[in-house]
């Protein structure tokens, strides 16, 4: 009878063959086969459980190694970019790229995306992997210091006000301001990368087993400040200028309700709801 192909690794995991004793041949063939089947089944179950445990441990170690290797590669790439841009033989293209990069932070967008995805993987397997606790303290400290630079750059971005100033002064069209390589594009990139870096920083600092020294108090405060400023300076002003809010104001104006009347109306509504 033909058998399927088996890899060496699968073959090595098979249980050892059962030894046959002379007295087995004196018993009924049906009983002998049934007993052998039960023994093989029990042996296979034990081996399968052991193999599953070993595979889970190997997978967890692989996940931790993947995290450490990714951080090492990202930090190495960032260091190489700085060295290349500072070398006398660096071409104008690399120098220009590095100058643009300094306006948005030390890491590239794809590098922060990789770090965010790794945070998600660690979060999903938090009970079975070490995560950032598996990373050496010096390596993790370097990472968080560079992430903090992204956050500090993003804190100073007041996107809505800056865009409104450009439009009101008619210095250039919005499309020109947001064109790749222009000021608006750099400001958007700095804010986006800073918010992503803040999320990574807060994930690292809340990870179990992390040395408290790898994330400074200034970095934590900067991350929370950025999140608050983004709400106050960018999200809420943008929301105030959306179609629903303007449409609601126009309806109130048509009904003859001014700002004070709208406040009284809201107070009355809130009071009525609280009394219910």
N, C-alpha and C positions, 0 to 999 in steps of 0.2 A: 504494500500500500504506500502511495506517495505521501510524503510529509512536507509541510510548508517550510520555507527557509527560515532559519533562526539565527539571529546575530550572536556574536560571541558574548556580548554583555547579557543578553537574555538567556543564553545557554548557561552562563556562569551563575545565574540566579536560580536555576532549577534545583529542586531538592535532590539529595543523593539517592541513587537507586536502592530500592528495597532488596535486602538479601533474602533469598529463599532458603528455608530449612527443610530437611528431608521429611519431617513429620507433616509438613503442609501437604505433601502429595498424597498422604493417606486419608485426608479428609475429603469431604465433598467438594468438587470443583466450584459449585455455586457459592458455598460458604466461604471458601478460600478467596474467590474473586470479590465477594462482598466485603470481607474483612480488609483485603488489600485496598479496595476502593475507599473505605472509610479512613484507613490510615493515611492514604495519599491525600484525601480531601483535608484532613486535619493538618497534615504537614504543609499543604499548600496554603491553607488559611493563615497559619502562623508565619510562613515565609512572606506571604503577601502583605500582612500587617507590618512586618519588619521592613520590607521593601518600601512600603508607603511612608513609614516614619523616616527612613533614610532619605527618601526622595524629598520629603517636606523639609528636612534639615538642609539638604543640599540646595534646594530652591531658595530657602531663606538666606543661606550663605551667599548664593549667587546674587540675590537682590541687594544685600549689603555691599558686596564687591562692586556691583554695577553702580551703586550710588557713589562709592568712594572713587572709582575710576572716572566717573563723569565729572565729579568736582575737580579732580586732578587735571583732566583734559581741559576743562573750561578755564581754570586758573592759569594753566600753561599757555593756552591760546591768548589770553588777555596779556600776559607778560611778554609774549613774543610780539604782539602788536605794538606795545610801548617801546620795546627795544628796537624794532624795525623802524619806527617813526623817528626815533632819536638818533639813529645812526647817520653819519655824514653822507653815506652812500645811498640813503633812502631816496627813492624817486619822489617827484612832486605829488604823484597820485597817492602814495601811502601817507605822505605828510598831510595832504588835504583830508584824507579819510580819518586820520587820527584827530585832526582839529575838529572835524564835525562830530566825532565820537565823544570828545571831551564835553560837548554841549549837552549830551544826552546820558552820559555815564560810561563806566568802563566796560560793561558787558554788551554784547550784541543781543538783539531781540530773540534770536533762536536759542541763545545760551540760557537766557532767563526762562524761556518756554520749557526747555529741557529740565531746568531745576524745578519749575512748577509741577511738571508731570511727575518728577521723582517724588515730590512732596505728596502728591495724590497717591502714588503707589505705596509709599511708607504709611500713609494714613489708613489705607485699606487693609494693610497687613501689620498694623501697629502692635498687635499682640504676639506676633511670631517673628518679627525682625527687630534688629537693634536700631535701624534707621540712622539718623544723624549721630547717635551715640557711638556708632562704629567708625566715625571719621575722627582722625587725629585732631587734637585741640588746636595745634598751630595751623593746620590746614583749614579748619572750620573758622578760626578767628580771621584769617585772611579773607575768606569768602564773605563773612558778615561785614567786615570793614568796607569791602568794595560794594556790597549791597547798600550799605549806609550812604555811600556817595550818590548812588542813584536816588535814594529817598530825599537827601538834602537838595539835590538839583530840582526835584519835582515839587518840593514845598514852595518854591518861589514862582511856580507857574500859576498865573491867573488868566486862564485861557479865554474866558468869556469877555473879560474887560479888555484884554489885549486885542482880541478880534474886533470888538466894538470900536476901539480906538482907531484901528486901521480903517474900518468902514466909514466912520464918521469924519475922519480927516481926509478921506478919499486919497490916501497915499498910494494904494494899489487895490486891485480887485481881490476879493476873497480867494478866488481860484489861484491867483498869483501868490498870495500869502501862504497858502497851503501846498504849493507846488513842492515836490521832493527837492531837498537841498535848501529851501527857503527858511526864513525865520519861523513862520507858522508851523511848518512841518517838523522842525526841530523841537519846538515847544510841545507839540502834541506827542512826539516820540518820548521826550523827557518825562512828561506826565504819565504816559502809559507804562514805560519801563519802571518808573519810580513806584507806581502803585503795585506792579507785579513784584518788585523787590521788597516792598513793605510786607506783602503777604508771605513771601518766603522767610523774611526775618522773623515775623511773628510765629510762623510754624516752627522754625528752628528753636526759638526761645521757649516754646511750650512743649517741645519734644522731651520725653522721659530720658533720664540718664545723661543729660547735657550738662557740661561744666558751665557754671554761671558766668565764667570769665569770657566765654566766646562771643557773647553779645553784650555790648556796653549799654548802660542805662540811657545814654544819649541816643543810641540807635533805636531803642524801644520807644523813647519819647518822640523822636522824629517820625517814626512809622505811624504812631497814633495822631500826631499833628498833621501829617499829610492826609490821612483819611478824613479828619475833621475839616481841613481846608478844602479838600476836594468837594465835600458836600456843600460847604458854605460858599465857595468861590465859583464852582463850576456846575455842579448838578442842580442846586436850587435855583440859581439865576437862569440856567437853561430851561428848567421846568416852568419858571414864571413866564417865559416867553413862548411857551408852546401854545398850540391852537386851542386846547381845552380851556386853559386859564384865561386867555384873551376873549374867547367866546363867552365865557361866564361873565366877565366884566362888561362886555358889550350888552348882554342881556340885562344886567343890573342897571346900566346907564339908560337903556331904553325905558326901564320901569321907573326912572327918576331916582334911583338909589345911588347916593354918593358913597365915598369911602366910609364916612362915619355911620351912614345908614346900614351899610353892609356889616360893619362891626356890631351894631346893635342887633341886626338880624341874626348874626352868628351867636351872640350872647344869649338871645332869646331862645334860639334853637338848642343851644347847649344846656340852658337852664331847664327847658322843657324835657329834654332827654334825661337829665339827672333826676327830675321829679317823678319820672315814670317808674 
